[in-house]
Amino acid sequence: MNKKTFDFKLLGFITLVALAFSISTIISFFLRFNMLMQKPYERINVKWSDESGSIYTDIPIGDGNVLYDLYVPAGLETGKKQHLVMYIHSGNFSSGDKSEGIYIGRYLATKGYIVASVNYTPVVGGNGFGVKDAVNELYGTADTVVKKCKELGFDIENMAVGGEYAGGTLALLYADLSPEKSPVPVEFVFEQTAPTSFDPEKWGYQGEDAVDLVNMMTANSFTVDDIGSEKYLSAFREISPDNYIGSEHVPVIAAYGLKDKMVPSTMGSEYTGALKNAGIDATLIEYPNSGHLMIHDKDKNNEYYNTVDSYLEKYMLK
């Protein structure tokens, strides 16, 4: 074997080793990332089989552009009043998917609740579809879900609405904006790291940045000259949950990471504090070691889902 042939084979061997190492590293990274993303759901990650219930996936709403999944417990009595939980996924109002609801859906179904994990039309600046439109769409979604349950033989008596991040804000606004549009009464809301205000000042935004935030969330086309005008102020206040606090508000469970760099963590304490001052049953759970993803406080995560269980029994089964 001459030296050139040997060098070529050695180079090939080294390349293969490097490629195998790179692939192994990438696979290891994704496995670790997947495990990390599942940490918030350890408390509610239950075993599921056909004996647990039925899962109806990709049920269309309207023209079929919006879908939802329905988790139905085994052994529910038909013709008897049942209870619905509607879960709204995360995703900065513009991404995410109903598949995120698989953990909460299976978990609550094993406890006897029907769960709908729903999609919604993305809220993207310039598409003419804002947060208010998304909430109004969700009223229609809930109506479709209740009718589907009726087809399956279940009459829905009441509901709870929950969500994470953007989904949490939409859950709060579902109970706030036009509650009379809900097909059944909302008994309480549970949310994690939901923005409770779109007042640009609370986000530290000024000038063009402030206008961009308001325009993206409200599907408007304000300019800096509009800042401070009644129309401008009304636009973001209408989609800010903290604008709806009053004595008739539904109970709320709120969870926030104190190291969150995306949503100001003070929103949680300010919002729940105002609810309590109004005489509303509001529980705040703060995660001292977690940021936006809420993955570093297992004890607090357990507390959050224990509280959800408690509110379900207290308000849904009353």
C-alpha positions in Angstrom: 0.0 0.0 0.0 1.5 3.3 -1.1 1.5 6.4 1.2 -1.2 8.2 -0.9 -3.6 5.3 -0.6 -3.0 5.1 3.1 -3.5 8.8 3.6 -6.7 8.7 1.6 -8.1 5.8 3.7 -7.0 7.5 6.9 -8.7 10.7 5.9 -11.9 8.7 5.0 -11.8 7.0 8.4 -11.3 10.2 10.3 -14.2 11.8 8.3 -16.5 8.9 9.1 -15.6 9.1 12.8 -16.2 12.9 12.8 -19.5 12.4 11.0 -20.6 9.7 13.4 -19.6 11.9 16.4 -21.5 14.9 14.9 -24.7 12.8 14.4 -24.4 11.3 17.8 -24.0 14.8 19.3 -27.1 16.1 17.4 -29.2 13.1 18.4 -28.1 13.5 22.0 -28.9 17.2 22.0 -32.4 16.6 20.6 -33.1 13.8 23.1 -32.0 16.1 26.0 -34.0 19.0 24.6 -37.1 16.7 24.3 -36.6 15.5 27.9 -36.2 19.1 29.1 -39.4 20.2 27.3 -41.3 17.4 28.9 -40.2 18.4 32.5 -43.2 20.7 33.1 -45.5 17.9 32.3 -44.0 15.2 34.6 -46.8 15.7 37.1 -49.6 15.1 34.6 -47.9 12.5 32.3 -50.2 9.6 32.8 -50.4 6.2 31.2 -53.0 6.1 28.5 -54.7 3.2 26.7 -57.9 2.5 24.9 -59.4 1.6 28.3 -58.6 5.2 29.5 -60.9 6.8 26.9 -61.1 8.0 23.3 -59.1 10.7 21.5 -60.7 12.3 18.5 -58.0 14.2 16.6 -58.0 16.9 13.9 -61.7 17.7 14.1 -62.4 20.6 11.8 -64.1 23.9 12.7 -65.9 25.8 10.0 -64.0 25.7 6.7 -61.5 23.4 8.3 -58.6 25.8 8.6 -58.8 25.5 12.4 -58.7 22.1 14.1 -59.1 20.7 17.6 -58.6 17.4 19.5 -61.1 16.0 21.9 -60.2 13.8 24.9 -63.2 11.8 26.2 -62.9 9.7 29.3 -64.1 6.1 29.3 -67.3 5.3 31.1 -69.0 8.7 31.0 -72.7 8.4 31.4 -74.6 9.7 28.3 -77.5 12.0 29.0 -75.8 13.2 32.2 -74.3 16.7 32.6 -70.6 16.7 32.0 -67.7 19.2 32.4 -65.4 20.6 29.7 -61.9 21.9 29.9 -60.7 23.9 26.9 -56.9 24.1 26.5 -55.3 26.8 24.3 -51.7 26.2 23.2 -48.7 28.5 23.5 -46.8 30.0 20.7 -46.4 33.8 20.8 -49.9 34.1 19.3 -48.5 33.1 15.9 -47.3 29.5 16.2 -47.7 26.4 18.3 -50.2 23.6 18.0 -53.1 21.8 19.8 -50.8 18.7 20.1 -49.3 20.5 23.1 -52.5 19.6 24.9 -51.8 15.9 24.9 -50.5 15.8 28.5 -53.3 17.9 30.1 -55.8 16.3 27.8 -55.0 12.7 28.9 -54.5 13.7 32.5 -57.8 15.4 33.0 -59.7 12.8 30.9 -58.5 10.2 33.4 -60.1 12.4 36.1 -63.5 12.4 34.3 -63.3 15.7 32.4 -63.8 16.1 28.6 -60.9 18.1 27.2 -60.7 20.0 24.0 -57.2 21.1 22.9 -57.8 23.8 20.3 -55.9 25.6 17.5 -56.6 29.2 16.5 -55.8 31.4 13.6 -52.3 32.9 14.1 -52.2 36.5 15.1 -49.6 38.0 12.8 -49.1 41.7 12.3 -50.4 42.7 8.9 -52.9 39.8 8.4 -55.8 41.8 9.7 -56.4 39.3 12.5 -55.8 40.4 16.0 -56.1 39.0 19.5 -59.7 40.1 19.8 -60.5 38.2 16.6 -58.8 35.1 18.0 -60.9 35.3 21.1 -64.1 35.7 19.1 -63.0 32.7 17.0 -62.6 30.7 20.2 -66.2 31.4 21.2 -67.2 29.7 17.9 -64.7 26.9 18.6 -66.2 26.2 22.0 -69.7 26.2 20.5 -68.6 23.6 18.0 -67.0 21.5 20.7 -70.1 21.6 22.9 -72.2 20.5 19.9 -69.7 17.7 19.1 -70.0 16.5 22.7 -73.8 16.5 22.3 -73.5 14.3 19.2 -71.5 11.9 21.4 -74.3 11.9 23.9 -72.8 14.3 26.5 -74.5 17.5 27.7 -71.9 20.1 28.8 -72.8 21.9 32.0 -69.9 24.2 32.4 -66.3 24.7 31.5 -62.8 25.8 32.6 -60.4 27.4 30.2 -56.6 27.1 30.4 -53.5 27.9 28.5 -49.8 28.6 28.5 -48.1 31.8 27.5 -50.1 33.3 24.6 -52.8 30.6 25.2 -53.1 31.8 28.8 -53.9 35.3 27.7 -56.5 34.0 25.2 -57.9 31.9 28.0 -58.3 34.9 30.3 -59.8 37.0 27.5 -62.2 34.2 26.7 -63.7 34.7 30.2 -63.4 38.5 30.0 -64.2 39.9 26.5 -67.7 38.6 25.8 -68.5 35.9 28.2 -72.1 35.8 27.0 -70.8 34.3 23.8 -69.6 31.2 25.5 -72.0 28.3 25.0 -71.7 27.3 28.6 -70.5 29.2 31.7 -66.8 29.6 32.4 -66.1 28.6 36.1 -62.4 29.5 36.3 -59.2 30.1 34.2 -55.8 28.6 34.7 -52.7 30.0 33.0 -49.0 30.0 32.9 -46.9 33.1 32.1 -49.7 34.9 30.2 -49.2 38.5 29.3 -52.0 40.3 31.2 -51.4 43.7 29.6 -50.4 45.1 26.2 -49.7 48.5 27.6 -46.4 49.2 25.9 -45.1 51.0 28.9 -45.3 47.8 31.0 -43.1 46.2 28.4 -40.6 49.0 28.4 -41.5 50.0 24.8 -41.6 53.5 23.4 -42.0 55.1 20.1 -42.0 52.8 17.1 -41.5 49.7 19.3 -44.7 50.6 21.2 -46.7 51.2 18.0 -45.4 47.9 16.6 -46.6 45.9 19.6 -50.1 47.5 19.6 -50.4 47.1 15.8 -49.4 43.4 15.9 -51.7 42.5 18.7 -54.7 44.6 17.5 -54.4 44.4 13.7 -54.3 48.2 13.5 -52.0 50.6 11.6 -51.2 53.2 14.2 -48.3 55.6 13.9 -46.3 57.3 16.6 -48.5 60.3 16.1 -51.4 58.2 17.5 -49.7 57.4 20.8 -51.8 58.7 23.6 -55.0 59.0 21.5 -58.2 57.5 22.9 -58.4 55.1 19.9 -54.8 53.9 20.5 -55.3 53.5 24.2 -58.6 51.7 23.8 -57.2 49.3 21.3 -54.6 47.7 23.6 -56.8 48.0 26.7 -59.5 46.0 25.0 -57.2 43.0 24.8 -55.5 43.4 28.1 -56.9 41.1 30.8 -56.0 43.5 33.6 -58.6 45.9 32.2 -61.4 43.5 33.1 -60.8 43.0 36.8 -64.0 43.4 38.9 -66.2 41.8 41.4 -67.8 39.5 38.8 -64.5 38.1 37.5 -64.1 34.3 37.5 -61.5 32.7 39.7 -57.9 32.5 38.3 -54.9 30.3 38.8 -51.7 32.1 37.5 -48.1 30.8 37.4 -45.0 32.9 36.5 -41.3 32.3 36.3 -39.4 34.9 38.3 -36.5 34.7 35.8 -38.7 35.2 32.7 -37.0 37.4 30.2 -40.0 37.5 27.8 -43.0 38.3 29.9 -42.5 40.7 32.8 -42.8 38.5 35.9 -44.4 41.3 37.8 -47.5 40.9 35.7 -48.4 37.9 37.7 -48.3 39.5 41.1 -49.9 42.7 39.9 -52.7 40.9 38.2 -53.6 38.4 40.9 -53.2 41.1 43.6 -55.8 43.2 41.8 -58.1 40.3 41.5 -57.8 39.5 45.2 -58.5 43.2 46.0 -61.7 42.8 44.0 -62.7 39.8 46.1 -61.9 37.2 43.5 -60.4 33.8 44.4 -57.0 34.1 42.7 -53.9 31.9 43.3 -50.5 33.0 42.2 -47.7 30.4 42.0 -44.2 31.8 41.4 -41.4 29.7 40.1 -38.2 31.2 41.6 -35.7 29.3 39.4 -37.5 29.3 36.1 -37.7 31.5 33.1 -40.4 31.5 30.4 -40.4 27.7 30.0 -41.1 26.9 33.7 -38.8 23.9 33.7 -36.6 24.4 36.9 -39.1 24.2 39.7 -40.6 20.8 40.0 -42.2 21.5 43.4 -43.9 24.6 42.0 -45.1 22.7 39.0 -46.7 20.1 41.2 -48.3 22.8 43.2 -49.7 24.4 40.1 -51.4 21.2 38.9 -52.5 20.3 42.4 -54.2 23.7 42.5 -55.9 23.1 39.1 -57.2 19.8 40.5 -58.5 21.7 43.6 -60.3 24.4 41.5 -61.8 21.7 39.2 -63.4 20.0 42.2 -64.4 23.3 43.9 -65.9 25.2 40.9 -66.8 22.6 38.2 -68.4 20.0 40.4 -70.2 22.4 42.7 
